Amino acid sequence: MTTPTASAERNVVQAVANEELRVLYQPIVRIADRAVVAVEALVRWEHPEHGLITPDQFLHTAHRDGHMPLLDRWVLYRACSDLKSLGAAAPEHLNVNLSAPTLASDFTELVGTALQRAGLPARRLRLELSEGADLDTLTQAGPRLQSLIERGVGVALDDMGAGSTDLRYLSKLALHEIKIDKQFVAGMLDNPRDHAIVTLLTNLAHGLRLHVTAEGVETAEQLAALARIGVSYAQGFHLARPLTLAELTASL
C-alpha cells in the first residue's frame, strides 16, 4: 500500500505543476483584546489519492531534493495575492516562512516580485526564519534581509528555543519579532523549567525591543499564563486553527 510520504517522494514537484498545493492561514492574535493582527501562511498538499496532507509528509523530501525554493516561491506568491484580495478587512501583517535553501539564495528579488505582483505594501509582510537554519546561512543572508527591512519588510525568528539558540542570531540579525517554540508553551504549566524558559525568552525580547509571539497555544490556561508573563501575541488551536481563505474571510 502506498503511503502519503512515499507518494510525496515521487510527486512533490508535480504538486506545484498540477496546482495541488493549498495555503491555509493561522491567525495570530493580540492577547489583550483577542484582535487578529496577523496570519501565518501554512502550506498543505491536496493529494488526489490521500487527501489533504501536512508538511511533515513532504517537506523533508523537498529539502533533500532541492525543491524548497520552488515551494517557498509558490507559497509567497499565493499568500501575498490572497492577503491583498481581502482588502480593508485583511489583518495588518502576513507571516511567510523562508527555508534555509531560499535564504542561501538571492531572495530579495523573489520577495520584491511577490509584493509587486500582488500590489502589497512591503510593511504588510513578515518573513519567518527558522532557528534551525545554521548561523552562517542566516549571517550571509543578513545584507539581503537588511535590504528588505529598509523597504519595510519585517523579520521574525521562528521556533525560538527549539534549535541551538545561539544568541548571536539576535545580535547579527535585525529582527522585529521572536516566536517561542510550541514545546515550551505545551509544558509551561507542568514543568517549571519550560515556564522559566518562556519567561526568559519573553524578557529577552522585551529587552531587545522585539515583539514576542507564543506558538502552539491550546488551552485558556496557557493563554492566561502567557499574559501574566508578558507575552503580547499568540497563535494556536485554542485561538484558531489554520483556515482556508474563505474561512478566514468569513471570520474577519
C-alpha angles and dihedrals in degrees: 000000000000115000124212090247094051090047090048090055090061101038115028093112091046088055088069093044093047093046092239096136121099133192120221123191124220114198120235111208136199103240095215096064104004091242114159104240100168145359129222117222112229122186124225132176119227095207116200091225106027103033122223110359127188130237094257087070097055114012094078090058092045089054092047094050096043096249100123095098088056092051093044091052093049093049094045094050094046096044094049090049092048094050091050090051090060091067119190092350093063121113114257096249140036117205116205126179121232117200125223093255090055091047088055090059131068093274096164091087091048092053094043092051093048092052093045094048091051096040088233120153113242092236089067093063127081120184116213116212119198115237084218089074110098120254093245092057093048092045092050089049090053099094091048091047090049090053090055092044089055087056090053104265115140126223128211131187107226129210093016110198096019096094132040090302094219103187090211085082088070093048099045101039125067094226128180098190145013124209117211112227116253095236091070092046090050092053102035097097095052104027117060090201093057089048090050092050092051089049092047094050091046093051090045091053092049091049090053092044092244129144113246125209126186116218129209099027105173105162140044089236092058091049092051092049091050090051091052091052091051103255107153103193136037144176133189145106093292088064102031139329120231107287135207115241090258092051091047091050091052092049097053 
